[in-house]
C-alpha cells in the first residue's frame, strides 16, 4: 500500500470530514479512502461503455437474419449415458 500526504486542507473541510467519519464509525483516514474509492468507482462506471443490447438479443437478431436455425434435439434416452467408476 502507498502513503499519501495532503497539505493545506481548509479547517472547515477538515471539520466536516471529522464529523462524517464519526457518523460512519471510521477514522478520518479510512473515511478519505472510502470517499476516494466511491468517487473513482463512480467515474469508472460512468465511462464504461454500455452495450446497446444483451448477448442473447444479439444472437437472436444475428440468426434471424438468415431465417433462424433448426436443431435436431436428440431423444432423452439418447442423452442418458452412465459411466461406471467402480472398475
C-alpha positions as CSV (number, residue, x, y, z in Angstrom):
1,X,0.0,0.0,0.0
2,X,1.1,3.5,-0.7
3,X,1.1,6.5,1.6
4,X,-0.2,10.0,0.6
5,X,0.0,13.3,2.4
6,X,-2.5,16.0,1.7
7,X,-1.5,19.5,2.8
8,X,-3.3,22.8,3.1
9,X,-6.8,21.4,3.9
10,X,-9.3,24.0,4.8
11,X,-10.3,23.9,8.5
12,X,-14.0,23.7,7.6
13,X,-13.3,20.8,5.3
14,X,-11.3,19.0,7.9
15,X,-14.1,19.6,10.5
16,X,-16.8,18.3,8.1
17,X,-14.6,15.2,7.3
18,X,-14.2,14.5,11.0
19,X,-18.0,14.6,11.5
20,X,-18.6,12.4,8.5
21,X,-16.0,9.9,9.6
22,X,-17.6,9.8,13.1
23,X,-21.1,9.3,11.7
24,X,-19.8,6.4,9.6
25,X,-17.8,4.9,12.5
26,X,-14.5,5.3,10.7
27,X,-11.3,7.2,11.3
28,X,-10.7,10.3,9.2
29,X,-8.1,8.4,7.2
30,X,-10.5,5.5,6.5
31,X,-13.2,8.0,5.5
32,X,-11.0,9.7,3.0
33,X,-10.1,6.3,1.5
34,X,-13.8,5.5,1.2
35,X,-14.6,8.8,-0.4
36,X,-11.8,8.4,-3.0
37,X,-12.8,4.9,-3.8
38,X,-16.5,5.7,-4.2
39,X,-15.7,8.7,-6.4
40,X,-13.3,6.8,-8.6
41,X,-15.6,3.8,-8.9
42,X,-18.4,6.0,-10.0
43,X,-16.2,7.7,-12.6
44,X,-15.1,4.4,-14.0
45,X,-18.7,3.1,-14.2
46,X,-19.9,6.3,-15.9
47,X,-17.1,6.0,-18.5
48,X,-17.7,2.3,-19.2
49,X,-19.4,1.7,-22.5
50,X,-22.9,0.3,-22.1
51,X,-23.8,-2.3,-24.6
52,X,-26.9,-1.3,-26.7
53,X,-28.2,-4.9,-26.3
54,X,-27.5,-8.0,-24.5
55,X,-25.7,-11.1,-25.9
56,X,-28.9,-13.1,-26.2
57,X,-30.6,-10.4,-28.2
58,X,-27.6,-10.1,-30.4
59,X,-27.5,-13.8,-31.1
60,X,-31.3,-13.9,-31.8
61,X,-31.0,-11.0,-34.2
62,X,-27.9,-12.5,-35.9
63,X,-29.6,-15.8,-36.7
64,X,-33.0,-14.2,-37.5
65,X,-31.3,-12.5,-40.5
66,X,-30.6,-16.0,-42.0
67,X,-34.0,-17.4,-41.1
68,X,-33.2,-18.9,-37.8
69,X,-31.6,-22.2,-37.1
70,X,-33.4,-25.6,-36.7
71,X,-31.7,-28.0,-34.4
72,X,-32.4,-31.7,-34.1
73,X,-32.9,-32.3,-30.5
74,X,-32.0,-35.9,-29.5
75,X,-34.4,-38.0,-27.6
76,X,-33.8,-38.1,-23.8
77,X,-32.9,-41.8,-23.9
78,X,-30.0,-41.0,-26.3
79,X,-28.7,-38.5,-23.8
80,X,-28.6,-40.8,-20.9
81,X,-25.2,-42.4,-20.6
82,X,-23.8,-43.7,-17.4
83,X,-20.2,-44.1,-16.5
84,X,-19.3,-46.9,-14.2
85,X,-16.4,-45.7,-12.0
86,X,-16.4,-48.9,-9.9
87,X,-13.8,-50.6,-12.2
